Amino acid sequence: MQRRHRLGPLPALLLIALAPATAAANDLGEKLAKEGNDNGAAACVTCHGADGGGNGAAGWPRMAGMNADYLAKQLDDMASGERDNATMKPIASGLSAEERRAVAEYYAEMEVPAEAPGTDAAKSVLERGQAIAQQGLWRKGVPSCVACHGPGGDGVGADFPAISGQHASYIENQLTAWQDGNRQNDPNDLMASVAKRLTEEEIKAVAAWFASQPARPSAE
Amino acid sequence: MNKTHQDTNGLARHTALFLAAALLIPASALAQDDETLTKQVELEEAPEAKGESYFDYPGMDELPEGEFGEAVRSGMEAFVNTLQHPEAKRHVGNGQNCANCHLGGGMAANSSPMWGAWGIYPKYRGKNDHVNTMDERIRGCFTYSMNAGASEAGGPPKPDSQLLKDMQSFMFWSARGAPLGENLPGRGYRSVEKPEDGYSISRGKSIYEAQCAVCHSGDGSGKFTADGKQIFPPLWGEKAYNWGAGMHRINTAAGFIKYNMPLGKANPVKKHAALSDQEAWDVSAYMNSHERPQDPRWEGDKASTAEKWHDHACLYNQEVRGHTLGEGTQ
């Protein structure tokens, strides 16, 4: 009892010290996510959902619980055109750098959705996807997905985003975009190099498997 | 040391090696002249594959059942997730998994695949100057690449221990149907000839920062999850391979890097390189210009250890950035 009393004030003091900056960023991020701004940025929730879980049918990605630096870079790249995305371009450009950062942090701090996005893929397809995700296709030089995206595909830092708990449609679209050269904002051409070694069938299988997995917080 | 670096020692030997390469004599044949290391001829580099076909190793759907199957599975787990395997991890004194240097879970051609190694043991090795069984060879990997001296067990697995039986079961299984005693295409790493103008550690630093640091971190410490699972292996420092591991040799690491790194960009099974020979040597030299755990064959001081064990392309006991390498890490 005495011990608890002695330790009590310290966390409280820390909270007070940290509160203003975090709260301000969160407030701005939350406002932008829910309402957008007057500069052409629509509210994020319209497409990405109030829980940040995205929309599989439309191909909008899950953002809740993703790495803040990763999300901020994607928004920056979509604003600059480094990542070519017709839908997101006007929205990302409508946000200032500070606003992009705030909204990235807002989604990074959001709890990951409890349920996996899900898939109607057959069991044999999921097994194939799991094998590719965890072991790769080394007969043709494809490393496993988890080798870079971390155990379970939960993401590693700013450079290797979470792919577990992501919609199959979004993963498929992105892998195809890398294959075609329509997405090129990966570090050191790593994802593009791997994507170009995959067939359509392999992409579908691996995308389905990650969509069958629940999202978990990033590894780093 | 920040400009182009040429080895000053063993010049005559290097000239001989160069001549040998020009005459297509296996470089290893010349090792006979080197009394400190080698009294016999080691196996030469694996031949080129015909076309792009390598040994057709078994798939996961061919894993056997029964006790042997369990041994293979355990051995495979020890190989791929060495740091998690209940027995193997007791013998790992750093942050490495076997599969970090043997890509594709020990199956990728030109990444020292196990199916290529199995059939050439027992084999003479210049490194310890006697015939090694596979059992002893794996213990050597633990001693040097896994720095077993700093492990919970304090050393490599005991000869003929269950762990080594399991790991050999896995290797034997991976080589099912492969010819015995044959130097198979895809075995080992490809060797990359030392560039004419040597190598540059400072150029290597730039390459490292541009191409390697994203995974292995700027300080070479790799990346781990919060609960200690390795994601990307450390390349130097206390969690890396030690000064006795083959990878501390600039030529060996250059051969690994050339067709295996960056992961996903290079492709060993297609012999596709992302870096030039020069870049592979430069970045290998940079990686190996940092401290790492001490050579377990320590002779009491750096100079004696270097003289007895480091007459090859490495930076042990050499001065780099104002520091004489070979101190080891604690």
Contacts between the chains, C-beta under 8 A, distances in Angstrom:
chain1	res1	chain2	res2	distance
A	131	B	60	6.8
A	135	B	60	7.1
A	135	B	105	6.5
A	136	B	104	6.7
A	138	B	103	7.2
A	138	B	104	3.3
A	138	B	105	7.3
A	138	B	107	5.5
A	138	B	108	5.0
A	138	B	269	6.7
A	139	B	269	6.7
A	140	B	269	6.5
A	140	B	270	7.4
A	141	B	108	7.3
A	141	B	267	3.6
A	141	B	268	6.5
A	141	B	269	4.5
A	141	B	270	5.5
A	141	B	272	7.4
A	142	B	264	7.8
A	143	B	103	7.3
A	143	B	104	7.9
A	143	B	263	5.4
A	143	B	264	5.1
A	147	B	263	6.3
A	147	B	264	7.9
A	148	B	215	7.0
A	148	B	231	8.0
A	148	B	263	7.0
A	148	B	264	7.1
A	150	B	225	6.7
A	150	B	231	5.3
A	151	B	225	6.2
A	151	B	229	5.4
A	151	B	231	7.3
A	156	B	223	6.2
A	156	B	231	5.5
A	156	B	232	8.0
A	157	B	223	7.3
A	159	B	214	5.4
A	187	B	214	4.8
A	188	B	210	7.4
A	188	B	211	5.6
A	188	B	214	6.2
A	188	B	262	6.0
A	188	B	265	6.7
A	189	B	265	6.3
A	190	B	214	7.8
A	190	B	262	6.4
A	190	B	263	7.6
A	190	B	264	5.2
A	190	B	265	6.0
A	191	B	264	7.8
A	193	B	264	5.3
A	193	B	265	4.6
A	193	B	274	8.0
A	194	B	264	4.4
A	197	B	267	7.6
A	219	B	225	4.4
A	219	B	226	7.3
A	219	B	229	7.9
A	219	B	231	6.5
A	220	B	223	6.3
A	220	B	225	7.0
A	220	B	226	7.7
A	220	B	231	7.6
